[in-house]
Amino acid sequence: MSTSSRVALITGASRGIGAAIARRLAADGFAVALNYASNTAEADALVAELTRGGASAIAIQADVSQADQVGAMFTTVEQQLGRIDVLVNNAGILKTAPLAQTSDALYLQNFAINTQGVFNTLREAATRLNDGGRIINLSSTTLALNLPGYAIYNGTKAAVEAFTHVFAKELRGRAITVNAVAPGPVATALFLDGKTEEQINDDIATFGAAWMTDEALMRDVPPGQLRDLCLAQH
């Protein structure tokens, strides 16, 4: 895919994996639209960083779980950057609990952001992504591990992977690829916040034990490494 005059929309892009992907796309010559939910300061700081480097970048506040806000976000990107060629569905939350101890509110919150959010952006992309475009959905290796406490989170990501497989077929004939990337532990706020160093090490050890033959999953990888894997798709 030629990057000349291409536009990418990345959800959850004010920090972590989303910000790393935005930096790489901008460096590759893409104009980038950075979606964020609430952290205006971080989003604006990233826009300033990218524009200082010569990139075209905008920040758009939108709750991806709300269809009307997602529609308005796509419209803003089209109005300010002219088109949309790449969609990266990165926005998500990770709040775990044993299934029997999961409240209705926690269940709904997980599915609202992780699943409804992806559904909303894919539905918009069906008519608004340029032919020849790229869609990358973020899943998780936890889906294959069946770890205690991850039932609801895994359910949200199973739906995302199902969306990915089916949507790729539904867009057949338009030269649009739809792929999912499933990272293990990544050194971002999503994985680290609220945990002690001992808890973080325990989580990494749990992932490593589940994937005993894969040394790459037995350490806390930086977002930039995952960024390069994701952007191999473009």
C-alpha positions in Angstrom: 0.0 0.0 0.0 1.4 3.4 -1.0 1.5 5.8 2.0 1.3 9.0 -0.1 -1.7 11.0 1.0 -3.1 8.1 3.0 -5.2 8.7 6.1 -5.3 6.4 9.2 -7.8 6.5 12.0 -6.6 4.9 15.3 -8.9 4.4 18.2 -7.6 4.7 21.7 -4.5 6.5 20.4 -3.6 8.9 23.1 -1.1 6.5 24.7 0.2 3.0 24.8 -0.1 0.7 21.7 -2.4 3.2 19.9 0.1 6.0 20.3 3.0 3.8 19.1 1.0 2.8 16.0 0.2 6.5 15.3 3.9 7.4 15.6 4.9 4.7 13.1 2.1 5.6 10.6 3.0 9.3 10.8 6.7 8.4 10.2 5.6 6.3 7.2 3.9 9.4 5.7 0.3 8.8 6.8 -2.0 11.6 8.0 -3.3 10.3 11.3 -6.5 10.9 13.3 -6.1 10.0 16.9 -9.3 9.0 18.7 -9.4 9.3 22.5 -12.1 8.9 25.1 -11.1 11.4 27.9 -7.4 12.3 28.1 -7.4 15.5 26.1 -3.9 16.5 27.4 -2.2 13.3 26.2 -4.0 13.4 22.8 -3.1 17.0 22.2 0.5 16.4 23.2 0.8 13.6 20.7 -0.7 15.7 18.0 1.8 18.4 18.8 4.7 15.9 18.7 3.6 14.5 15.3 3.1 17.9 13.7 6.5 19.1 14.9 7.9 16.1 13.0 6.1 17.2 9.8 3.1 14.9 10.0 -0.5 15.9 9.6 -2.4 14.8 12.7 -5.7 15.6 14.5 -7.2 14.4 17.8 -10.9 13.5 18.0 -12.7 12.8 21.3 -15.3 10.1 20.9 -16.7 7.2 23.0 -16.5 4.3 20.6 -19.3 2.5 22.3 -21.7 5.2 21.1 -22.7 4.8 17.5 -23.6 8.5 17.0 -20.2 9.6 18.3 -18.4 7.1 16.0 -20.3 8.4 13.0 -19.4 12.0 13.9 -15.8 10.9 14.3 -15.6 9.5 10.8 -17.2 12.6 9.5 -14.7 14.8 11.2 -11.8 12.8 9.8 -13.3 13.0 6.3 -13.8 16.8 6.6 -10.4 17.6 8.0 -8.2 15.0 6.3 -10.2 14.2 3.2 -10.5 10.4 3.4 -10.0 7.2 5.5 -7.7 4.5 4.2 -6.7 2.6 7.4 -8.7 1.9 10.5 -6.9 0.5 13.6 -9.3 -0.7 16.3 -7.1 -0.3 19.4 -9.5 1.2 22.0 -10.2 -1.3 24.8 -10.3 -1.9 28.6 -9.0 -4.8 30.6 -10.9 -5.3 33.8 -10.9 -8.9 35.1 -12.8 -10.8 37.8 -14.0 -14.4 38.3 -17.1 -14.9 36.2 -19.3 -15.5 39.3 -18.1 -12.3 40.9 -18.5 -10.1 37.8 -21.2 -7.5 38.2 -23.6 -6.6 35.4 -22.0 -3.2 35.2 -18.5 -4.6 34.7 -19.8 -7.1 32.1 -21.6 -4.3 30.2 -18.6 -2.0 30.4 -16.2 -4.6 28.9 -18.5 -5.4 26.0 -19.4 -1.7 25.4 -15.9 -0.7 24.7 -14.2 -3.8 23.5 -17.0 -5.3 21.4 -19.6 -2.6 20.7 -16.9 -0.1 20.0 -15.4 -2.4 17.3 -18.8 -3.1 15.8 -19.6 0.6 15.6 -16.3 1.4 13.7 -16.6 -1.5 11.4 -20.1 -0.6 10.5 -19.0 2.9 9.6 -16.0 1.6 7.7 -18.2 -0.6 5.5 -19.3 2.5 3.6 -16.6 5.1 4.4 -13.2 3.3 4.1 -11.6 3.7 0.7 -11.2 0.7 -1.5 -7.8 -0.9 -1.1 -7.8 0.1 2.6 -6.7 -1.8 5.7 -8.5 -2.7 8.9 -6.6 -4.0 11.9 -8.4 -5.1 15.0 -6.6 -5.7 18.3 -7.4 -9.0 20.0 -5.4 -10.8 22.7 -3.5 -14.0 23.4 -5.6 -14.4 26.5 -8.3 -15.8 24.2 -6.3 -18.9 23.7 -5.2 -19.3 27.3 -8.5 -19.5 29.2 -7.0 -18.0 32.3 -9.2 -17.6 35.4 -10.6 -14.2 35.7 -10.6 -13.5 32.0 -14.0 -15.0 31.0 -15.6 -11.7 30.2 -12.6 -10.1 28.6 -12.0 -13.2 26.5 -15.7 -13.1 25.4 -15.2 -9.5 24.1 -12.1 -10.5 22.1 -13.7 -13.7 20.8 -16.4 -11.5 19.3 -13.8 -9.2 17.8 -12.1 -12.1 16.1 -15.4 -13.4 14.7 -16.1 -9.9 13.4 -12.7 -9.9 11.7 -13.2 -13.2 9.9 -16.7 -12.4 8.7 -16.1 -8.8 7.8 -13.1 -9.7 5.6 -15.5 -11.9 3.5 -18.2 -9.2 3.4 -15.8 -6.7 2.0 -14.5 -9.1 -0.7 -14.1 -7.4 -4.0 -13.0 -4.1 -2.6 -9.3 -5.0 -2.0 -9.7 -4.2 1.7 -7.9 -6.5 4.1 -9.3 -7.1 7.6 -6.9 -8.6 10.2 -6.6 -9.1 13.9 -3.4 -8.9 16.0 -3.4 -10.7 19.3 -0.6 -9.4 21.7 0.4 -10.9 25.0 1.6 -8.7 27.9 2.6 -5.3 26.6 4.1 -2.5 28.8 1.2 -0.1 28.6 -1.2 1.4 31.2 -3.9 -1.0 30.2 -1.7 -3.9 31.5 0.2 -2.2 34.2 -2.2 0.2 36.0 -3.4 -0.8 39.4 -0.9 -3.7 39.8 2.0 -4.1 42.1 5.3 -5.2 40.6 4.7 -8.6 42.1 1.3 -8.8 40.4 2.8 -7.8 37.1 5.5 -10.4 37.4 2.9 -13.0 38.4 0.8 -12.2 35.3 3.8 -12.4 33.0 4.8 -15.7 34.5 1.3 -17.0 34.0 1.4 -16.1 30.3 4.9 -17.5 30.0 3.9 -20.8 31.6 0.9 -21.1 29.3 3.2 -20.5 26.3 6.3 -22.4 27.6 7.8 -22.8 24.1 7.5 -19.1 23.2 10.2 -17.0 25.0 8.8 -13.8 23.4 5.7 -14.1 25.5 7.6 -14.6 28.8 8.5 -10.9 29.1 6.8 -7.6 29.1 7.2 -6.3 25.5 7.4 -2.6 24.6 4.5 -1.1 22.6 6.9 -0.3 19.7 7.5 -4.0 19.0 3.8 -4.6 18.7 3.5 -1.5 16.6 5.9 -2.9 14.0 3.9 -6.2 13.9 0.6 -4.3 13.4 1.9 -2.1 10.7 3.4 -4.9 8.7 -0.3 -5.2 7.7 -0.2 -2.0 5.7 
